[in-house]
Amino acid sequence: MDGYQFIAALVGSLAWPAVVGVLLYVLRKHLTGLAERLKELSLPGGMKATFEKELSVGREIVEQLPAQIPAPQLPPPPPEEENKLYRLAIESPKGAIIVSYLELEKELRDIGSRLGMGPSVTNQRSVIEELVEKNLLTRDASRLFNSLRRARNSAAHAVGQEQVTSQDALEYIRQTNQLLALLHFAKSQI
C-alpha cells in the first residue's frame, strides 16, 4: 500500500463520521428542541426522562416567577374542596394530577372565550400564546404550562414502577395553582 492508497482509505473511512458530525452541528438547534419535547426516553443503561423531569422544570419556573411579576393569589378554595384534592392526591396521585389539569383547561377555555376564540376552544396552547402576545402572561408562564401539560401526559400514561407518588401529585397541584393564579390575573386584565 503506497501513500496515496493509504490516504484514500483514510478519507473513505472518515467520510461517514464527518457527514454525521456536520449534520449534528447544523441541526443542533432542532435537536435541542426535540430533546425538550421528549416525554420519555429509555436507554439501555436504565436512563429515563419522565414525570420527575417535567416536575423539576416546573419547580424551577415557579421559583423564578415571583421575582419577575407579582403572582396574584386566587381566593382560597373552600376547605372541603382543598381537602378533596389533597385526599385525592393521597389516594390516587394520577387522578389528582388529571383533575388539577382539568381545572387549568377550564380556565383556559374561559379565557379563550373572553378573547373571542370561541366557547369551545380545544387548543389551550393557542390561548397561552395569545396571552403572551398581549403581554398578559410571561414566556416563563408559557413554559410552565408546557411543562405541566407534558407532566400530566407522562403521569396519565405511567405504568408499573413509573407511577407517580402523592408528593409528586401535591407538587404538581402547587405548580398548577401558581399558573391558575397567573391566568386568573390575566383574565381580569382582558
C-alpha positions as CSV (number, residue, x, y, z in Angstrom):
1,M,0.0,0.0,0.0
2,D,1.5,3.2,-1.1
3,G,0.9,6.7,0.4
4,Y,-2.0,7.5,-2.0
5,Q,-3.8,4.3,-1.3
6,F,-3.4,4.9,2.5
7,I,-4.8,8.5,2.2
8,A,-7.7,7.3,0.0
9,A,-8.6,4.5,2.6
10,L,-8.3,7.0,5.5
11,V,-10.6,9.6,3.7
12,G,-13.1,6.8,2.8
13,S,-13.3,5.5,6.4
14,L,-13.7,9.1,7.8
15,A,-16.3,10.3,5.3
16,W,-19.5,9.0,7.1
17,P,-18.5,10.1,10.6
18,A,-17.6,13.5,9.2
19,V,-21.0,13.8,7.5
20,V,-22.8,12.7,10.7
21,G,-20.8,15.3,12.7
22,V,-21.6,18.1,10.2
23,L,-25.3,17.2,10.3
24,L,-25.4,17.1,14.1
25,Y,-23.7,20.6,14.1
26,V,-26.1,22.0,11.5
27,L,-29.2,20.6,13.2
28,R,-28.2,21.2,16.8
29,K,-31.0,23.8,17.5
30,H,-33.6,21.4,16.2
31,L,-32.3,18.5,18.1
32,T,-32.3,20.6,21.3
33,G,-36.0,21.4,20.8
34,L,-36.7,17.8,20.1
35,A,-34.9,16.7,23.3
36,E,-37.0,19.2,25.3
37,R,-40.3,17.7,23.9
38,L,-39.4,14.1,24.8
39,K,-41.9,12.7,27.2
40,E,-39.9,9.6,28.0
41,L,-36.6,8.2,26.8
42,S,-35.5,4.7,27.8
43,L,-31.9,3.8,27.1
44,P,-30.1,0.5,27.8
45,G,-28.4,2.0,30.9
46,G,-31.9,2.5,32.5
47,M,-31.9,6.3,32.0
48,K,-35.4,7.8,31.9
49,A,-36.7,11.3,31.4
50,T,-40.3,11.3,32.6
51,F,-42.7,13.0,35.0
52,E,-39.9,13.9,37.5
53,K,-38.0,15.8,34.9
54,E,-41.1,17.9,33.9
55,L,-41.9,18.4,37.6
56,S,-38.4,19.7,38.3
57,V,-38.6,22.0,35.2
58,G,-41.9,23.3,36.5
59,R,-40.5,23.8,40.0
60,E,-37.6,25.9,38.6
61,I,-40.0,28.1,36.6
62,V,-42.3,28.6,39.6
63,E,-39.4,29.6,41.7
64,Q,-38.5,32.3,39.1
65,L,-42.0,33.6,38.6
66,P,-42.3,35.7,41.8
67,A,-39.1,37.6,41.0
68,Q,-40.5,38.6,37.6
69,I,-44.0,39.6,38.3
70,P,-46.2,39.7,41.4
71,A,-48.1,36.5,41.4
72,P,-51.6,37.2,42.4
73,Q,-53.3,34.8,44.7
74,L,-56.5,33.0,43.9
75,P,-59.1,33.3,46.6
76,P,-58.6,30.2,48.7
77,P,-60.8,27.3,47.8
78,P,-63.4,26.2,50.4
79,P,-61.8,23.9,52.9
80,E,-63.8,20.9,51.7
81,E,-62.6,21.4,48.1
82,E,-59.0,21.7,49.2
83,N,-59.3,18.6,51.3
84,K,-60.9,16.7,48.4
85,L,-57.9,17.4,46.1
86,Y,-55.5,16.7,48.9
87,R,-57.2,13.4,49.7
88,L,-57.3,12.5,46.0
89,A,-53.5,13.2,45.8
90,I,-53.0,10.7,48.7
91,E,-55.4,8.1,47.4
92,S,-54.9,8.4,43.6
93,P,-51.9,10.7,42.7
94,K,-52.6,10.2,39.0
95,G,-56.2,11.1,39.4
96,A,-55.3,14.3,41.4
97,I,-52.9,15.4,38.6
98,I,-55.6,14.9,36.0
99,V,-58.2,16.8,38.0
100,S,-55.8,19.6,38.6
101,Y,-55.0,19.8,34.9
102,L,-58.8,19.8,34.1
103,E,-59.1,23.0,36.2
104,L,-56.4,24.6,34.2
105,E,-58.1,23.6,30.9
106,K,-61.4,25.0,32.2
107,E,-59.7,28.4,33.0
108,L,-58.1,28.4,29.5
109,R,-61.4,27.7,27.8
110,D,-63.0,30.6,29.7
111,I,-60.1,32.9,28.8
112,G,-60.3,31.8,25.1
113,S,-63.9,32.7,25.1
114,R,-63.2,36.1,26.5
115,L,-60.5,36.6,23.9
116,G,-63.1,35.9,21.2
117,M,-61.6,32.5,20.3
118,G,-65.0,30.8,20.8
119,P,-66.5,29.0,23.7
120,S,-65.2,25.6,22.7
121,V,-61.5,26.3,22.4
122,T,-59.8,23.0,22.1
123,N,-56.2,24.2,21.7
124,Q,-55.1,25.6,25.1
125,R,-51.7,26.3,23.7
126,S,-53.1,28.9,21.3
127,V,-54.8,30.6,24.3
128,I,-51.5,30.7,26.1
129,E,-49.7,32.1,23.1
130,E,-52.4,34.8,22.7
131,L,-51.9,35.9,26.3
132,V,-48.2,36.0,25.8
133,E,-48.6,38.1,22.6
134,K,-50.9,40.6,24.5
135,N,-48.2,40.7,27.4
136,L,-50.7,39.4,29.8
137,L,-48.6,36.3,30.5
138,T,-44.8,35.8,30.5
139,R,-42.8,33.4,28.4
140,D,-41.9,31.6,31.7
141,A,-45.6,31.1,32.4
142,S,-46.0,29.6,28.9
143,R,-43.0,27.3,29.6
144,L,-44.7,26.3,32.9
145,F,-47.9,25.4,31.0
146,N,-45.9,23.2,28.6
147,S,-44.1,21.5,31.4
148,L,-47.4,20.9,33.3
149,R,-49.0,19.5,30.1
150,R,-46.1,17.2,29.5
151,A,-46.0,16.1,33.1
152,R,-49.8,15.4,33.0
153,N,-49.3,13.3,29.9
154,S,-46.4,11.4,31.4
155,A,-48.4,10.7,34.6
156,A,-51.5,9.7,32.7
157,H,-49.6,7.1,30.7
158,A,-47.3,5.9,33.5
159,V,-47.4,2.2,34.3
160,G,-45.8,-0.2,36.8
161,Q,-42.8,1.3,38.6
162,E,-43.3,4.7,36.8
163,Q,-46.3,5.5,38.9
164,V,-46.3,9.0,40.4
165,T,-46.2,9.5,44.2
166,S,-48.5,11.5,46.4
167,Q,-45.7,14.0,46.9
168,D,-45.3,14.4,43.2
169,A,-49.1,15.0,42.8
170,L,-49.0,17.6,45.6
171,E,-46.1,19.4,43.9
172,Y,-47.9,19.2,40.6
173,I,-51.0,20.8,42.2
174,R,-48.9,23.5,43.7
175,Q,-47.4,24.4,40.3
176,T,-50.9,24.3,38.7
177,N,-52.3,26.6,41.3
178,Q,-49.5,29.0,40.6
179,L,-50.3,29.1,36.9
180,L,-54.0,29.3,37.7
181,A,-53.3,32.4,39.8
182,L,-51.4,34.0,36.9
183,L,-54.2,33.1,34.4
184,H,-56.8,34.5,36.8
185,F,-54.9,37.8,36.9
186,A,-54.5,37.8,33.1
187,K,-58.3,37.2,32.7
188,S,-59.0,40.2,34.9
189,Q,-56.9,42.3,32.6
190,I,-58.9,41.3,29.4
